[in-house]
Amino acid sequence: MRIVLTGADGFLGRHLADAFRAQGWDVAGLVRDPKGKSLSGQYFHYAFPADLDPAVSAEPADVVVHCAFAMKEPRENYHVNREAAAFLRRQFPAARFLFISSMSAHEAAESLYGREKLYIEHTLDPSRDLAIRPGFIIGAGGVFANLARSIRSLPAIPLFYGGRQPIQTVHIDDLCAAIVQAISLNLTGLLSYGEVEPVQLRDFYQAIANGLRVHRPLIPAPGGLALAALRTAEGLGLRLPMTSENLLGLKRLIEVDVRADVERLQVTPRTMTQSLSTIDWSAL
């Protein structure tokens, strides 16, 4: 099995590369700068949307796992994600295409992140391709680590839009196992994967604070006012810890029924509490 993996130097990408190699699969990792990082394995240059080392497509691929996603400002640059997905499918026409989407991708999404993920999902062929919508990934890195560091540094935790929004988490190892299983079983279409029973966002934040052993009061904050302020700051070119995209994602969190998809994948996801129990909080 030869896997072409985009975003192979990212948090999820690194874990997926290791999981694929553990299966004995050949992994061609696509990264922006293969010489600039200490990576074990075979890596090639790829920059969105179409700057690809020709050596990669000279050899056929069985599966393209599209994990990379550009989230650079300005917001208009998000269109490169559509172009990149289309380019990769043209480069590897005989390969199955597995797109790492998000539970943020749904019809009510207001964030560009969620809407662009949803758009790409709609371009796939459900009879041969697969899109996986993971929940919020928990592990020693990525967005989770950034969130934990923010909670540690802030004097209080703001609860935008009430803080009672549902969130479904997924442990990084469970997600990798589910993706390996999806490839092995030749699954197609659309799958959502994360803990079966959602938790409230405020409870998730509190659990992280407890893990960090810090006391941070949870304070309701007006989402609409914060959104206007963030957009004003972004218009002035200011970089803040939270973006308007982050806030819109929080606004439109929804509960997803994952039971049928978990049964298809045959990989039982951990609960939030079980996932958080694996974290080395001192390393964050």
N, C-alpha and C positions, 0 to 999 in steps of 0.2 A: 504494500500500500504506500503510495507516495502522496503526501499531504503538502499543499502549499498553504502557508499560514501567514496572513497579514497581521501587522501589529505584534510580531513575535517577541519584541523586547518590552512590551507593556506588562502590566501586572497579570492580567488574565492570559495574555499571549505566552509569557514565560511558563506559567503553570501548564497550559495546554501543550506546549512543545515537549515538556517533560513527560506528560501523560501519554502523548502519542508515541514518543520514543520508547516508553516502558512497554508499549504494545508490540515493539519491533518494527514500527512504521518508519519510513524515510520522511523526514521533515525538512522542507525548504522554507526557512523563515525569511519573511520580507520585512525589512526595516529601513529607516531612512539612511542610517549610517552604520553599515555592518562592521566598519573598522574602528569606530569610535567607542565601542562598548565591549566589555569582557563577556562574551557569550560563547557557550559551548555548543557546537553543532554547525550546521551549514546555513549560512545567511547570505542574502542578496539585497542589493539596493532596490528600494521602491519608495517613490515619493508621489503623493496624490497629485493629479489623478492618474497620470499615464507614464510616468518616468520609471520604467522598469528595466532592470538588468536583463538583456536578451537571453542570457544563459539559462534563466529560469524556465521560460516557455519553450526552450529548445528540447526539453525533456517532458514527456506527457505527465499529467497529474491525474490521480484518481479522484481527489477531493480538494476543493479550494475552501478553506475556512477563513472567512472574512471577518476578522476581529477588530481591525483598525477603524477608527472614526475620527475625523477632524473636527475639533470644537474650538478652533481659533476665532477670535474676533477680527474684523467685524462680522456680524451675523450673516451678511450676504455671502461670505465665503463657504457657508455650509453646503452650497450647491456642489462643491467638489466631491462630496460623498456620493451623490447620485452618479456623477461621471466616473468615479473610481469603481463603483460596483459594476457599472456597465462595461467598463474597460476590462476588468478582470474576467468577466464572463466571456468576452470576445477572445481574450488571450488563451483561455482554457475551455474551448467549446465542448470538449468531450468529458470534462470533469463534472462531478456533482458539486453543487454550490451550497455551502452551509453558511448562512448569515447570522452573526451574533447580533440580535436585536435587543430589545429591552421591554420590560413591562410598562415603560413610559410610552411605548408606541401603541396608541389606541385612538379611536375616532374623536374622542373629546380632548386630545392632547393640545395644549397651547404652546408648549415649548418647541422651538425649532428642532431640538434634539429628538423629541418624540415624533414629531411630524415627518422629519427626514427619514428616521428609521422605518416608519410606517410606509412611506413612499417606496423605499427600497424593497420592503416586503412585497408590495403589490407588483413589482416588476419581475418577481421570481416565478418559475414554473412549478406549481405545487405538486405536479406529478413526478418531478425528478429532483427538485431543490428542497431545501429545508431552512426555515427561519426559527431560531430559538430565542424566546424572550425570557432572560433570567430575571430573578428578583434582585434586590440590592445585595451586592456581593460582599461577604464578610471574609476577611483574611488579613494577613500582615502586610498590607500595602494598598495601593489604589485609592479610590474614593473613600473607602472605610477608614484608612489610616489618616487621611486628611481631615475627615469628620472628627475622629477621636482627638486629633491634635487641636482642632478648633475648640472642642468642648473643654479640653484641658486649659486652654489659654484665655477663654472668655470668662468674664465675671458672672454671666448668666446665660441661659440657653433660651433664645427667642423662639416662640411657637407661632410661626406665621400661619394664617388661615385656620387657627384654632388648635392645631397640633393633634387632632383626633383622626387625621387621615390614616387609612390603612396602609401598612407597608409589609411586604413579604420578602424576607431575607433568604439568602442561599449561601452556604459555605463554599469557598473556592474549590475545595477538593470534591465536594458533591457535584458541583457544576461540571468540573472537568470529567468526572466519571460518567455523568449523564451525556456529555457530548461524545465521549468515546463510544458509549453504548448506542447513541443515535447513529453514528457512522457505521458501527459494526452491524446494526440491524437494518441498515439502508432505509431509515425512516425519512419521510418526506412531508411536505406541508408546513404546518405551523405548530410549534410546541411552546407552552409556557412552563417554566420550571422554577420552583422556590418552595418555601415552607407552605404547608397546606392551609394552616390557620394564620391569617394576618395578625399583626399586632398594631397598636396605635403608635403613631410617630412619636408622641410624647413618651411613651413607655420605652421605645427603642433608645431615645436620647438618654433617658434616666438609667437604663441598663448600661449604657456606655460609660456614663459618669460613675456609676457604681463600680464598674470594672477598673476604671482609672483611680478609684478611691478619692474622688474629689466631690465636694458639695457644690452644686451649681443650681440655683433656683430656676425653675421653668416659668418664663414670663410670656403671656400672650402678647403678640405684636401684630399691628395692622398690616396685613399683606399688601393691600392696594397701595397704601402710602409708601411702604418699603419698595414696591415695584417701581413706582414713579421716581423715587429717589435714586434707585439703582440705574434706571435708564438715563436719568439726567447725568449721573456720574460717568456712565459709559460714553455718553455723547461728548463729554469733555475730555475723554481719553484717560480717565482715572481707572486704576486697577484696584479692585476691592476683593476681600476674601470670598464674597458671595456675588454671583452675577444674576442678572434678570432671568437668564435661562434656568439657573438653579431654582429660583423662586417659583417660576412657572411650573417646573417639574413637581415641586412640593404641592402646589395648588391642585394639581390634577392627578394625584395618586388615587388609584382605584384598587378594589379587591378583585383578584383573578382566581377563578375556579381552576385549580391545577390538577385535580384528582385524576381525571382521565389521562392527562399527559404523563403524570408520574407513573401511572400504571403501564402506559406504553413504554416508558423508558426503563422501568424495573429498577430504578435507583431511588431509594427513599431519602428525601432531603431532611437534614437536621432542622430542628426548631431554632429560633433566634437564641434562646438560652443555651442550647447545646453548642451552637456555633461560637458564641461569645466565650464559652468556657475553654475553648482551644487557644484563645489569644494570649500572647505574651505581652501584657500591657506595658511592661517596663521597656519594651523595644520600640514602642510607638512614640 
